[in-house]
């Protein structure tokens, strides 16, 4: 199992939460423009508007459900690895561009994909 660098803090009230070095008054009085500029200046956390690699997601689970198929049936029918399909559905791995294209075609015209994959 992969270790996480997340620390869990249990507190009964906000007064018990460790304050660290954060200047909360500065944050509370920050304008939207200042917050946006700070985000632009932070290479580890750019605002979503600056992320160029965001692609629309394909809801594989929904596609599969509309077709009334189990994961095993979907994977076998469309020549996909069952493990990969599970990873996609559980969002552990994002399908690459070619896979997203295939999934969109399956969503719109599953019979065309079935016919194309038939082995003579």
C-alpha positions in Angstrom: 0.0 0.0 0.0 1.3 3.5 -0.9 2.1 5.7 2.0 0.6 9.1 2.2 2.0 12.4 3.5 -1.3 13.4 4.9 -1.5 14.2 8.6 -4.7 13.8 10.4 -5.5 16.3 13.1 -8.3 15.6 15.6 -9.7 18.6 17.4 -12.9 19.4 19.3 -12.9 23.1 18.4 -11.1 25.5 16.1 -9.1 26.8 19.0 -7.4 23.4 19.3 -6.3 23.3 15.7 -2.6 24.1 15.5 -2.2 27.5 13.8 1.3 27.1 12.4 2.8 30.0 10.5 -0.3 30.9 8.5 -1.3 34.5 8.7 -5.1 34.0 8.7 -5.9 37.7 9.0 -4.0 38.4 5.8 -5.9 35.6 4.0 -9.2 36.8 5.4 -8.6 40.3 4.1 -7.2 39.3 0.7 -9.1 40.4 -2.4 -10.1 38.0 -5.1 -7.4 39.7 -7.4 -4.7 39.1 -4.8 -5.7 35.5 -4.3 -5.7 34.9 -8.0 -2.3 36.6 -8.4 -0.9 34.5 -5.5 -2.2 31.3 -7.2 -0.5 32.4 -10.5 2.7 32.9 -8.6 2.6 29.4 -7.0 4.1 26.8 -9.4 2.7 24.0 -7.2 -0.9 25.1 -7.3 -1.9 27.0 -10.4 -5.5 28.0 -10.7 -7.7 25.7 -12.9 -7.8 28.3 -15.6 -4.1 27.9 -16.1 -4.1 24.1 -16.3 -3.8 23.2 -20.0 -3.9 19.4 -19.6 -7.4 19.2 -18.3 -9.5 17.0 -20.6 -13.2 16.3 -20.3 -13.6 13.1 -18.5 -15.5 10.1 -19.9 -17.8 8.4 -17.4 -16.9 4.8 -18.2 -19.1 3.4 -15.4 -22.1 5.3 -16.8 -21.4 4.1 -20.4 -21.2 0.5 -19.1 -24.4 0.9 -17.1 -26.3 2.2 -20.1 -25.2 -0.8 -22.0 -26.3 -3.1 -19.1 -22.9 -4.8 -19.0 -20.7 -6.0 -16.2 -17.1 -5.0 -16.1 -16.1 -8.4 -17.4 -18.6 -8.3 -20.3 -17.6 -4.7 -21.2 -13.9 -5.5 -21.1 -14.3 -8.7 -23.2 -16.7 -7.2 -25.7 -14.5 -4.1 -26.4 -11.1 -5.9 -26.1 -10.0 -4.0 -23.0 -8.0 -5.2 -20.0 -10.3 -5.8 -17.1 -7.7 -4.4 -14.7 -7.4 -1.2 -16.8 -11.2 -0.8 -17.0 -11.3 -1.1 -13.2 -8.5 1.5 -12.8 -10.4 3.9 -15.1 -13.7 3.4 -13.3 -12.1 3.9 -9.9 -10.2 6.9 -11.3 -6.8 5.5 -10.3 -5.7 6.0 -13.9 -7.1 8.4 -16.5 -7.6 6.9 -20.0 -5.3 8.4 -22.6 -6.6 10.3 -25.6 -7.0 7.2 -27.8 -8.9 5.3 -25.1 -11.1 8.4 -24.5 -11.9 8.5 -28.2 -12.7 4.7 -28.2 -14.9 5.1 -25.2 -16.8 8.0 -26.8 -17.4 5.9 -29.9 -18.6 3.1 -27.7 -20.9 5.5 -25.9 -22.5 6.8 -29.2 -22.4 3.7 -31.3 -21.5 0.5 -29.5 -22.6 -1.7 -32.4 -20.1 -0.1 -34.7 -17.3 -0.9 -32.3 -18.6 -4.5 -31.8 -18.7 -4.9 -35.6 -15.3 -3.4 -36.1 -13.8 -5.8 -33.5 -15.4 -9.0 -34.8 -12.8 -11.5 -35.8 -13.6 -13.3 -39.1 
